[in-house]
């Protein structure tokens, strides 16, 4: 046994020595492939854990089937509850379990994950432990699977960033290479689980800063994201998350500029409200002297009470995005729900994750943006006829403009949403909307990721930049 261990150590030492002396290109081809494989497998593991908990909590206990997006069966879901009374208890139970895992296993698993991964990149890229990865998978699966409002990208980012951190320690990478490894993990994890490798690759460098992008991570991140996408697709398929949308759309360079610029203004306002509200809830929650699992239980209970009347607030919400992309299914949702759902999603996401629960804020941001775009389309069509039977362009652009601006990652989020919706035809109006939204958000100096640095010149204190 000891002989085999010594052989493995010898192989690792030889590989570590090779990594330290080879050039950038060779190093990151090998490490990029390794990171991509483990990021893809991590995304598969978390995705299936989330499917299982959703089937148990919402399916078995609440007897409610939520709608699913195109790549996950395109189910319309149930139109009503048969056990509506049990829903608050189900969501509260998921919140309680999530809070217990965070409290007793890994406090680092609290919150939305991506911010913690960005923090690790800037200050401690070798410091993320395996315990955090396991806790994040379980805590997020229980919270979101029971109906709590959260996205699966935040957990995927923290899981893959943690894997990058472990690889950095195992192969004794330099501080600079460790930072790149964790950055790649963020993009590869998100790109894998969303089926958006190009957007994920750009996200690795763009999400680290408010007003900058780290070009050194783009090439290895592209390789890792593509490999992760391939691995995830082997298990879950390669179709775009929301199918192929707005393929026949033709941009009107006349009034279209005005409509999408106006949508950009609205998305900026909603994005700023999202960030401010979320962190206000988080601050209030932290000031309450109760164990975190009690706070997540109360948050889940309140989300369940709201969901008794408005089921669109449950879970990731990706199936609801699929519905509002379709004209006929959009007509089944009252216009009052369309208008107020962005606000309600902000509220339930703050209750779910701001209370100390575990889940992503990217996904809810897309839902908020999708319903912002859908309600803008619906109201606009009552005033002037813009595109009376095709809400998809407004929904798609609402998604990318709302979250891309407040995440301070307009290029990456635009690419990701276009990949998830299988369309490039809305690129021109998308640039208008997200350009306007990003300009406004920057003026107010708001971001949804508080660990972002201003730019690459901002000192990171703890991290010494060694090559």
C-alpha angles and dihedrals in degrees: 000000000000089000091057091048091052090051091052091049090050091052091048092049092051091049091046091052091049091050091052096052104033122092126268094258096052093041095054097041088062098037091041092057092047092049092046093053095049092042090053092048091047090052091050091050094049094042092054092044087054093048090050096049091046091053091049101043104032098022105040104025101031094029090221127131115207121211117260132210125253098271092049099053101288091245116179091214126213120318094212142015124253092192101033092152093063097052097088089050092050095050091043091052091052090049091049094051091046091051093048091053091050093045099046104026112030125351087191088071090069118112134009101326102219093079090052089051091051089049089053092051093054101038115014115011093165095048105081110106132209090245090066091054093053093043092049093053093050099038093048094044092053095044098046095033091056091054103272114146110254143116129243095226096076094056090043090052093050092044093051093040087053090051089051089052092051091049090050091055095041094052093036094235121188119259091258094049090045089056090051091048093054091044090052089050091058094053097039093050095049094040091051099050093042095043089236109120098163094050090044091053093053090043090062091067101028102048093060094071140038095221107013145054130221105229094186091075098048100084098046090039092054090053093046093046093050092048090047090049091051092049093047091046092053087066103029107024135253104258118123111266093243098027123235112327135182092004092149095044117127117195117232105216090199116059090000090075090056095047095048093042088054090048088052091055091050092046091052090053092048092046092052090047089051094053096042094046095045094052093042089057090046092052092047091048092051090051092057109092099223131112111272093243091059090052093048089048091054091045091051092047092054092047090051092051091053091045091056086074102024112033091180088085094065126108125329093335094217091128090055090053087054090054097052090048088066118073096215096046091045089059090063091063115081113243090235089061090048091053098044100036095084088058092044092049090052088051098047093043089053090049093047103042102014089059089062101274124138125249144094129283096202093075096049087046089058091048091049090049093045093054091043089056093043094050091046089053092047095049093043091053089056088058104033131000105250103157105335099189102032117067093157098094091053092045093048093047091044089057096051098037096048099048100024091060099047092042087055088228104106098155096048096043092047090053092046095050092046089051092047092051096040095231139113097174093093094054095107097052089038091059090051095049098043091042091056093042093048092049091054095044091049091051089056090043093228128154134171090216109065094185092066115115120222094245142325092283092062109107116244097201100205100045119077111204104232122171 
